Each structure stands twice: as C-alpha cells, then as structure tokens.
Amino acid sequence: MRLYTGTHQPHWLWTVSRVARPDVWWFLNHARLLGGSPSMTLGRALYWWGCDSGAYMRLKLRGGWEAYAVAEYLEAVYRYVDEIGRMKFAAPCDWPCDGLSLTATNLSVLEHQHRTVENFLEFRDLAPELPFIPVLQGWEPGDYLRHLDMYAEAGVDLEAESLVGVGSVATTDRQRRPEIQALFRELASGGLRMHGFGLKEPGLALGAVYILLSIGLSLTLVAMEPIWSRLLLVVLSVLLIAANIDTVRRVSRLASTK
C-alpha cells in the first residue's frame, strides 16, 4: 500500500519541509502548479509525487475540458517531468461522474466514460513516454464494470497497467457504501493495481489490502480552515495505519497551530 498525501503547497515538493519525512509521497493538483500560475518557477523534487489534472473543478467551473485546456495540461505534464522530476503518475483529463459534474456538463455517465477513454488514448498516443494512467469513472458499481469493458474494447488491458485510477469516490458517504467497497474488492480480484482518488478514513480500511491510497485534496482543503483543526486531528489519527507515523504527527501539530 502506498499513501499519497494531498497538499496545496507545491513548494513542499522541492523544499525540505518541517512536516515531511524524506519518504513522504505527495499528491498535487495541476491547478496549484502551472494550471493556476503558468509563470510559476518550478523546483527539483525531493519527493516522489502524483499529479491530479483537476478534472472535478474543471467540470464544475467550466463545464468540461476545452481543447486548449487539454493541450495546456499535456504541455504542463511535460514540464513537470522535465523540470520537477520524480513524478510517479499523472491523471489524464478525465470526466468525473458525480452529480455536480453531470449537472455542469449536461451529459450522461456513459458520455463522460467515453470522453475519459478518448483522452487517455489521445495522451497515450501523443506522449507515450509520460506516466499517464487510465482512470475508471462511474457512479453505480455497474458503471465502473462497463467502463472496464470500454477500455478493453479500445485495446487497453487494464490488468497490464502499472496503476489504474478509480474516480468519483471522494466523498465519505460513497466510501462507506457496501456496494462501493464490494466494487473495489471485485476490481482487485481481477488483478487491477488501483489508485483511489480522494479516499479518506473509510477508504483506509479498503486500501490496506486492495488499493494504493490517495488522501484527497478535499481533505487538504479542510486542513486549511482553522475551525476544522480538531476534526483534522481526528482524521489524521486514523492515518497511523499508513506506516508514516512521524509525518502524520508533524502534520497534526501544524494543523493544531493554525
């Protein structure tokens, strides 16, 4: 199991942080890097990390992925690999299937799935050297299984991929649903090595056996609000099972001083 800790501070990638051990793996949103500040000066990473495309906010705020935004993200990932380095994976320009995203685009779950596959194939064709991973999207468990078949029909063997993202599972209520937990077990039994986007404390119980964990940026954003410091400490205490005890304690102390 690998824990990626979400952060809103890009410079933590290339500076020795007082809240991170050298073996911390970070998870950053493109919107906090070049997506939010194209002229940002990038440093050389001291830690391994994963890159989120910011798909959820893109759909919520813009109603979809415009062609120029897809091109800009691809160019940005090239820069991240060349200038920052140590990137383990990058999410594609996927299309989440939660209710807010569907309302924003006025499209169906099926159409979001088609567009997610199409973008992954586009990136794999244009930049096979970049570490883009396929992402399964859906809402009901059957949606994800259908998406699995859609990748297979497009010639993508997800079992052969080093990592497969699972999206639209970021809310705590979703992660507590028995059918979602059963879905992760079914996918894992099929040989998929998974990365769950936005998993929180219920997802930790899932992740110990079945998936590589990402503490989602929604949790990081909560940590930015002083009134949630006590709640953050409770959540972080659960992370002790992630075998990164020193880091969790340091982040907890930092949150308590905000």
TILUMRO-126289 format. One record per residue (C-alpha): residue in three letters; y, x, z. Coordinates in steps of 0.001 Angstrom, whole numbers. Last residue first. Example, Ala and Ser with C-alpha at 12.3 -4.5 7.8 and 13.67 -1.06 7.14 Angstrom:
2
r: SER | py: -1060 | px: 13670 | pz: 7140;
r: ALA | py: -4500 | px: 12300 | pz: 7800;
END
This chain:
258
r: LYS | py: 27226 | px: -3435 | pz: 12522;
r: THR | py: 25746 | px: -1391 | pz: 15382;
r: SER | py: 22466 | px: -3335 | pz: 15540;
r: ALA | py: 21891 | px: -2801 | pz: 11824;
r: LEU | py: 22004 | px: 985 | pz: 12204;
r: ARG | py: 19551 | px: 901 | pz: 15103;
r: SER | py: 17154 | px: -1220 | pz: 13052;
r: VAL | py: 17464 | px: 1102 | pz: 10064;
r: ARG | py: 16562 | px: 4032 | pz: 12321;
r: ARG | py: 13594 | px: 2213 | pz: 13854;
r: VAL | py: 12282 | px: 1189 | pz: 10435;
r: THR | py: 12577 | px: 4736 | pz: 9142;
r: ASP | py: 10644 | px: 6225 | pz: 12042;
r: ILE | py: 7862 | px: 3665 | pz: 11812;
r: ASN | py: 7045 | px: 4040 | pz: 8134;
r: ALA | py: 3405 | px: 3035 | pz: 8348;
r: ALA | py: 4024 | px: -428 | pz: 6845;
r: ILE | py: 2613 | px: -2029 | pz: 9998;
r: LEU | py: 5910 | px: -1328 | pz: 11711;
r: LEU | py: 7510 | px: -3645 | pz: 9196;
r: VAL | py: 7154 | px: -6592 | pz: 11542;
r: SER | py: 9827 | px: -5085 | pz: 13756;
r: LEU | py: 12150 | px: -5170 | pz: 10792;
r: VAL | py: 12133 | px: -8945 | pz: 10788;
r: VAL | py: 13068 | px: -9162 | pz: 14449;
r: LEU | py: 15794 | px: -6556 | pz: 14034;
r: LEU | py: 17172 | px: -8415 | pz: 11043;
r: LEU | py: 17436 | px: -11599 | pz: 13088;
r: ARG | py: 19487 | px: -9743 | pz: 15663;
r: SER | py: 21777 | px: -8278 | pz: 13008;
r: TRP | py: 22328 | px: -11595 | pz: 11265;
r: ILE | py: 25883 | px: -12135 | pz: 12527;
r: PRO | py: 26806 | px: -8678 | pz: 11212;
r: GLU | py: 26049 | px: -9597 | pz: 7566;
r: MET | py: 24966 | px: -6576 | pz: 5519;
r: ALA | py: 21396 | px: -6862 | pz: 6762;
r: VAL | py: 21167 | px: -10242 | pz: 5102;
r: LEU | py: 21948 | px: -8528 | pz: 1806;
r: THR | py: 19051 | px: -6147 | pz: 2377;
r: LEU | py: 16706 | px: -9063 | pz: 2984;
r: SER | py: 17760 | px: -10704 | pz: -286;
r: LEU | py: 17308 | px: -7285 | pz: -1882;
r: GLY | py: 13583 | px: -7674 | pz: -1492;
r: ILE | py: 11306 | px: -5611 | pz: 692;
r: SER | py: 8989 | px: -4584 | pz: -2112;
r: LEU | py: 5320 | px: -4239 | pz: -1311;
r: LEU | py: 2430 | px: -2882 | pz: -3330;
r: ILE | py: -229 | px: -5554 | pz: -3329;
r: TYR | py: -3586 | px: -6882 | pz: -2154;
r: VAL | py: -4795 | px: -5423 | pz: 1109;
r: ALA | py: -1774 | px: -4896 | pz: 3341;
r: GLY | py: 381 | px: -6883 | pz: 957;
r: LEU | py: -507 | px: -10418 | pz: 1915;
r: ALA | py: 349 | px: -9994 | pz: 5578;
r: LEU | py: 3491 | px: -8178 | pz: 4514;
r: GLY | py: 4386 | px: -11131 | pz: 2315;
r: PRO | py: 4902 | px: -13326 | pz: 5353;
r: GLU | py: 7450 | px: -10726 | pz: 6589;
r: LYS | py: 9428 | px: -10487 | pz: 3376;
r: LEU | py: 8438 | px: -10125 | pz: -257;
r: GLY | py: 11316 | px: -9833 | pz: -2712;
r: PHE | py: 9431 | px: -8746 | pz: -5804;
r: GLY | py: 5690 | px: -8362 | pz: -5297;
r: HIS | py: 4358 | px: -5232 | pz: -7007;
r: MET | py: 780 | px: -5592 | pz: -8152;
r: ARG | py: -2207 | px: -3499 | pz: -9157;
r: LEU | py: -4291 | px: -6022 | pz: -11074;
r: GLY | py: -8091 | px: -5741 | pz: -10955;
r: GLY | py: -9042 | px: -9386 | pz: -11346;
r: SER | py: -9678 | px: -9634 | pz: -7606;
r: ALA | py: -6034 | px: -8740 | pz: -7116;
r: LEU | py: -4910 | px: -11657 | pz: -9256;
r: GLU | py: -7138 | px: -14047 | pz: -7328;
r: ARG | py: -5960 | px: -12757 | pz: -3956;
r: PHE | py: -2333 | px: -13006 | pz: -5025;
r: LEU | py: -2920 | px: -16582 | pz: -6191;
r: ALA | py: -4605 | px: -17509 | pz: -2911;
r: GLN | py: -1444 | px: -16438 | pz: -1086;
r: ILE | py: 578 | px: -18595 | pz: -3444;
r: GLU | py: -1780 | px: -21548 | pz: -2874;
r: PRO | py: -1579 | px: -21120 | pz: 887;
r: ARG | py: 2227 | px: -21419 | pz: 831;
r: ARG | py: 3777 | px: -18959 | pz: 3298;
r: GLN | py: 5178 | px: -16711 | pz: 567;
r: ARG | py: 6972 | px: -19616 | pz: -1063;
r: ASP | py: 8606 | px: -20627 | pz: 2221;
r: THR | py: 9808 | px: -17062 | pz: 2779;
r: THR | py: 11571 | px: -16971 | pz: -573;
r: ALA | py: 11028 | px: -14078 | pz: -2971;
r: VAL | py: 8039 | px: -15346 | pz: -4940;
r: SER | py: 9727 | px: -15835 | pz: -8323;
r: GLY | py: 8268 | px: -12582 | pz: -9650;
r: VAL | py: 4983 | px: -10694 | pz: -9675;
r: GLY | py: 5294 | px: -7203 | pz: -11143;
r: VAL | py: 2341 | px: -5390 | pz: -12664;
r: LEU | py: 1691 | px: -1696 | pz: -11995;
r: SER | py: -337 | px: 1090 | pz: -13607;
r: GLU | py: -1232 | px: -1208 | pz: -16495;
r: ALA | py: -4876 | px: -1299 | pz: -17616;
r: GLU | py: -5561 | px: -4567 | pz: -15804;
r: LEU | py: -2513 | px: -6026 | pz: -17528;
r: ASP | py: -4054 | px: -5558 | pz: -20961;
r: VAL | py: -1145 | px: -6310 | pz: -23286;
r: GLY | py: -2140 | px: -7430 | pz: -26796;
r: ALA | py: 228 | px: -10384 | pz: -27084;
r: GLU | py: -2666 | px: -12783 | pz: -26420;
r: ALA | py: -3406 | px: -10820 | pz: -23242;
r: TYR | py: 212 | px: -11145 | pz: -22121;
r: MET | py: 77 | px: -14886 | pz: -22719;
r: ASP | py: -3196 | px: -15122 | pz: -20778;
r: LEU | py: -1555 | px: -13625 | pz: -17683;
r: HIS | py: 1321 | px: -16032 | pz: -18176;
r: ARG | py: -1174 | px: -18885 | pz: -18042;
r: LEU | py: -2521 | px: -17506 | pz: -14784;
r: TYR | py: 1023 | px: -17306 | pz: -13439;
r: ASP | py: 1767 | px: -20897 | pz: -14422;
r: GLY | py: -1463 | px: -22103 | pz: -12813;
r: PRO | py: -228 | px: -20840 | pz: -9452;
r: GLU | py: 2859 | px: -23070 | pz: -9703;
r: TRP | py: 6209 | px: -21400 | pz: -10276;
r: GLY | py: 5856 | px: -18801 | pz: -12985;
r: GLN | py: 6581 | px: -15182 | pz: -13839;
r: LEU | py: 4291 | px: -12210 | pz: -14260;
r: VAL | py: 6171 | px: -8973 | pz: -14859;
r: PRO | py: 5190 | px: -6132 | pz: -17173;
r: ILE | py: 6359 | px: -2691 | pz: -16040;
r: PHE | py: 8986 | px: -469 | pz: -17610;
r: PRO | py: 8496 | px: 3234 | pz: -16927;
r: LEU | py: 10393 | px: 4642 | pz: -19944;
r: GLU | py: 8488 | px: 6718 | pz: -22519;
r: PRO | py: 7521 | px: 3660 | pz: -24550;
r: ALA | py: 11199 | px: 3036 | pz: -25288;
r: LEU | py: 11724 | px: 778 | pz: -28285;
r: ASP | py: 8214 | px: -696 | pz: -28498;
r: ARG | py: 7628 | px: -1006 | pz: -24740;
r: PHE | py: 11153 | px: -2392 | pz: -24378;
r: GLU | py: 10597 | px: -5058 | pz: -27041;
r: LEU | py: 7146 | px: -5922 | pz: -25698;
r: PHE | py: 8618 | px: -6373 | pz: -22207;
r: ASN | py: 11412 | px: -8496 | pz: -23638;
r: GLU | py: 9021 | px: -10747 | pz: -25545;
r: VAL | py: 6777 | px: -11232 | pz: -22506;
r: THR | py: 9709 | px: -12362 | pz: -20366;
r: ARG | py: 11015 | px: -14582 | pz: -23154;
r: HIS | py: 7690 | px: -16380 | pz: -23460;
r: GLN | py: 7492 | px: -16865 | pz: -19694;
r: HIS | py: 11006 | px: -18296 | pz: -19530;
r: GLU | py: 10061 | px: -20669 | pz: -22356;
r: LEU | py: 6984 | px: -21837 | pz: -20456;
r: VAL | py: 8969 | px: -22396 | pz: -17267;
r: SER | py: 11300 | px: -24633 | pz: -19263;
r: LEU | py: 14918 | px: -24046 | pz: -20278;
r: ASN | py: 18222 | px: -25445 | pz: -19016;
r: THR | py: 19268 | px: -21833 | pz: -18370;
r: ALA | py: 21055 | px: -22359 | pz: -15046;
r: THR | py: 18759 | px: -25183 | pz: -13943;
r: LEU | py: 15690 | px: -23058 | pz: -14657;
r: SER | py: 17162 | px: -20162 | pz: -12672;
r: LEU | py: 18050 | px: -22371 | pz: -9721;
r: GLY | py: 14582 | px: -23945 | pz: -9675;
r: ASP | py: 12647 | px: -20695 | pz: -9659;
r: CYS | py: 11163 | px: -19400 | pz: -12907;
r: PRO | py: 12549 | px: -15885 | pz: -13183;
r: TRP | py: 13229 | px: -14568 | pz: -16720;
r: ASP | py: 12515 | px: -10856 | pz: -17178;
r: CYS | py: 14851 | px: -8177 | pz: -18440;
r: PRO | py: 12288 | px: -5498 | pz: -17634;
r: ALA | py: 11623 | px: -4137 | pz: -14144;
r: ALA | py: 11784 | px: -370 | pz: -13786;
r: PHE | py: 9146 | px: 1937 | pz: -12358;
r: LYS | py: 8555 | px: 5131 | pz: -10400;
r: MET | py: 12018 | px: 6594 | pz: -10921;
r: ARG | py: 12198 | px: 10177 | pz: -9646;
r: GLY | py: 15173 | px: 11011 | pz: -11871;
r: ILE | py: 18865 | px: 10340 | pz: -11278;
r: GLU | py: 20310 | px: 11752 | pz: -14515;
r: ASP | py: 17539 | px: 11447 | pz: -17099;
r: VAL | py: 15561 | px: 8505 | pz: -15701;
r: TYR | py: 18651 | px: 6619 | pz: -14570;
r: ARG | py: 20399 | px: 7355 | pz: -17853;
r: TYR | py: 17536 | px: 5953 | pz: -19917;
r: VAL | py: 17490 | px: 2964 | pz: -17565;
r: ALA | py: 21188 | px: 2419 | pz: -18299;
r: GLU | py: 20626 | px: 2384 | pz: -22058;
r: LEU | py: 17970 | px: -300 | pz: -21648;
r: TYR | py: 20284 | px: -2267 | pz: -19372;
r: GLU | py: 23139 | px: -2084 | pz: -21855;
r: ALA | py: 20910 | px: -3269 | pz: -24701;
r: VAL | py: 19666 | px: -6256 | pz: -22667;
r: ALA | py: 23248 | px: -7095 | pz: -21644;
r: TYR | py: 24403 | px: -6926 | pz: -25282;
r: ALA | py: 21665 | px: -9329 | pz: -26370;
r: GLU | py: 22649 | px: -11873 | pz: -23712;
r: TRP | py: 20123 | px: -12396 | pz: -20923;
r: GLY | py: 20418 | px: -15877 | pz: -19480;
r: GLY | py: 22583 | px: -18496 | pz: -17800;
r: ARG | py: 25328 | px: -16068 | pz: -16850;
r: LEU | py: 25583 | px: -16442 | pz: -13057;
r: LYS | py: 22117 | px: -17714 | pz: -12104;
r: LEU | py: 20338 | px: -16043 | pz: -14995;
r: ARG | py: 21920 | px: -12657 | pz: -14356;
r: MET | py: 21553 | px: -13116 | pz: -10580;
r: TYR | py: 17780 | px: -13528 | pz: -10871;
r: ALA | py: 17377 | px: -10858 | pz: -13532;
r: GLY | py: 18968 | px: -8056 | pz: -11532;
r: SER | py: 17031 | px: -5457 | pz: -13512;
r: ASP | py: 15301 | px: -4059 | pz: -10430;
r: CYS | py: 14764 | px: -311 | pz: -10329;
r: GLY | py: 12109 | px: 1476 | pz: -8289;
r: TRP | py: 12534 | px: 4621 | pz: -6225;
r: TRP | py: 11214 | px: 8033 | pz: -5229;
r: TYR | py: 13606 | px: 9985 | pz: -3007;
r: LEU | py: 15963 | px: 12946 | pz: -3331;
r: ALA | py: 17465 | px: 11531 | pz: -6486;
r: ARG | py: 19993 | px: 13529 | pz: -8492;
r: GLY | py: 23425 | px: 11944 | pz: -8364;
r: LEU | py: 25043 | px: 9358 | pz: -10599;
r: THR | py: 28789 | px: 9123 | pz: -11087;
r: MET | py: 29665 | px: 5489 | pz: -11648;
r: SER | py: 31564 | px: 4760 | pz: -14870;
r: PRO | py: 29457 | px: 1719 | pz: -15737;
r: SER | py: 30178 | px: 175 | pz: -12298;
r: GLY | py: 28248 | px: -3001 | pz: -11509;
r: GLY | py: 25472 | px: -2626 | pz: -14046;
r: LEU | py: 25698 | px: 1149 | pz: -13681;
r: LEU | py: 24333 | px: 1008 | pz: -10138;
r: ARG | py: 24529 | px: -1934 | pz: -7738;
r: ALA | py: 23874 | px: -4397 | pz: -10577;
r: HIS | py: 20801 | px: -2346 | pz: -11540;
r: ASN | py: 19277 | px: -3386 | pz: -8222;
r: LEU | py: 17755 | px: -696 | pz: -6070;
r: PHE | py: 14365 | px: -206 | pz: -4387;
r: TRP | py: 13923 | px: 2889 | pz: -2252;
r: TRP | py: 10813 | px: 4898 | pz: -1335;
r: VAL | py: 11096 | px: 6679 | pz: 2009;
r: ASP | py: 9181 | px: 9984 | pz: 2224;
r: PRO | py: 12228 | px: 12111 | pz: 3077;
r: ARG | py: 12881 | px: 9963 | pz: 6158;
r: ALA | py: 15733 | px: 7522 | pz: 5978;
r: VAL | py: 18426 | px: 6193 | pz: 8292;
r: ARG | py: 20570 | px: 9308 | pz: 8603;
r: SER | py: 20563 | px: 9602 | pz: 4845;
r: VAL | py: 20299 | px: 12866 | pz: 2946;
r: THR | py: 22136 | px: 11963 | pz: -227;
r: TRP | py: 20831 | px: 11220 | pz: -3704;
r: LEU | py: 19124 | px: 7860 | pz: -3393;
r: TRP | py: 21278 | px: 6775 | pz: -445;
r: HIS | py: 24153 | px: 6897 | pz: -2923;
r: PRO | py: 22997 | px: 3613 | pz: -4419;
r: GLN | py: 23733 | px: 1635 | pz: -1213;
r: HIS | py: 22608 | px: -1993 | pz: -1560;
r: THR | py: 19132 | px: -1124 | pz: -301;
r: GLY | py: 15634 | px: -2509 | pz: -744;
r: THR | py: 12798 | px: -619 | pz: 911;
r: TYR | py: 9793 | px: -22 | pz: -1338;
r: LEU | py: 6624 | px: -96 | pz: 763;
r: ARG | py: 3481 | px: 1267 | pz: -838;
r: MET | py: 0 | px: 0 | pz: 0;
END
